[in-house]
Amino acid sequence: MILALVNIKGGVGKTTLAVNIAVARALAGADVLLVDADEQGSAADFAQHRTNEIGAAGYTAMRLKGRELRSEVGKLRGKFDDIVIDVGGQENEGLLAALKVADKALIPVQPSTFDVWSFERIADLIVDARGVNEGLRALAVLNAADAQGHDNDEAREILGKFEQIAVMDMAIVRRKAFRNAAAQGRSVLDMTPRDAKAAGEMTALVKALF
């Protein structure tokens, strides 16, 4: 499956989810390609850091930009079980190309006013992409969410008004474990010590996606 993590707003946690999903699938035995399509290159940097820390990333990582993303990922589709694409937080050729080649688009959204405001544009882009990629399925997930309170429910209610995108009935809570895992070159699934709540949320997300 080709999974693209997209949003036109930066800072929503796309890269954190992308690397954790890639590691999760690799740990499950899948042959995974992680494509870094973000100018910042953080996903590719993480793969190198993971290799330095534990000896091997466990998956293949490469950087692709703009229009080449669609053609190259199309060529590589049959060579990997899963391809995870981390797209930068802006509307550009890379994001549009990812939507045109992906089987699923995962849109991380933080439960904040600014994040919800920007959601309408990404919903429009999903509709446009389906003109080329009819089978594209789009899902939104609350990321870096509050552990408790009404903000999550309010954000999910607003997002649910966009029929183009399914809103997942789960949330990835803002936890220090994600930062600690990245520092170790690991995911929340293979970090030490293991944070059971973070690992449980990531396991549930990956299960729902795949």
C-alpha positions, 0 to 999 in steps of 0.5 A: 500500500502507498500511504501519503501523510499530507497537510498544507499546514506545517507542524502537525506531526506528519514526519513523526507519524511517518517514521513511526508508521514505517518502523511499525510496518518494518517490525511487522515484517513488511518490506517498507520504503519511506519517501522523504518529500519534505524540503527539510529532509527530517524523515531521511535524517531520522533513517540515518540517525536510526542506522547510526544508533541501532545498526540499521533502519530496518526499511529503505529511505530515499528523498524525492521532490516535486513531479519526480515523486509520482513517476518514481513511486509508480515504478517502485510500487511493486518492489515494496510491500508498503511505501510511506510518503512524508510530504512537506507542510505546504501546497506544492508539486510534491503534495499534489504528486503524492495524492495522485499516486497514493492509495490512502492519504493520512491527514494529521490535524492538531485540535487547534483553531488554525489547524481546523481552518486550514482543513478546507483547502486540503479537502479541496485538494483531495477532491481534485486528486480523485479526478486522476486517482479515483481510488484515493481514500483520505483519512484525518487523525487528531495528532498531538491531541490533548489527553483529556478535555473537549477540544478533541471532540469539538475538532472532530465534529468540525472535521466531520463536516467535510464528507470528502475525508473520513475522520478516524475515531482515535487520537494520537496524544501529545506525549514526550515518548515520541520525542524521546524515541526519536532521540534514540533513533527508534519508534515508540514501539521499540524504544526503551523504556517503552511507553505503553500508552504511546505504543498502544495508540500507534499500534491502533493507528497502524492497524486501522490504516493497514 
